[in-house]
Amino acid sequence: MPSLRAKIMKLEQTVDKIEKQNQTITDISQSPVCSSLPVTSQLSSPPPIEDHSDKKYSVSVNQLKTEPISPENKVVDEFVNSMYKEQVSKEIRSFELKTYLQRNQKKSMLPNYHMT
């Protein structure tokens, strides 16, 4: 069984590692390059789907188990998700502004007839 001192040292190393990761995330999020880069998920991609239409399969719930996510990966996933949401929000605002400006430009180009 590890001594108390060894446990404390291991915990301190873990805390240092988490603090470094948090600092890296903070540095990345504050970087001007960050907003111009595409955001991709850290999750592994599923295997390609193969055509087995001629075969019958049954899948049980036990076969669909996923691996637990570490606290560090949860932090990274939350950061990636927040950056993705922010990017999508910016794209929506940009699209809406563009649409608004185009409508106003078309309205201003129409002749203004007054009935007197």
PEDANOR-V457072 format. One record per pair of residues at least 24 apart in sequence whose ideal C-beta (glycine too) atoms are under 7 Angstrom apart, sorted by the first residue. I is the first residue (numbers start at 1). J is the second residue. D is the distance in Angstrom with one decimal. If there is no record, write none. Layout:
BEGIN
i->(I I)
j->(J J)
d->(D D)
END
This chain:
BEGIN
i->(18 21 21 25 39 39 39 39 41 42 42 42 42)
j->(72 72 75 79 80 83 84 87 80 73 76 77 80)
d->(6.6 5.9 6.9 5.2 5.9 4.9 4.5 6.0 5.9 6.8 5.6 6.3 6.1)
END
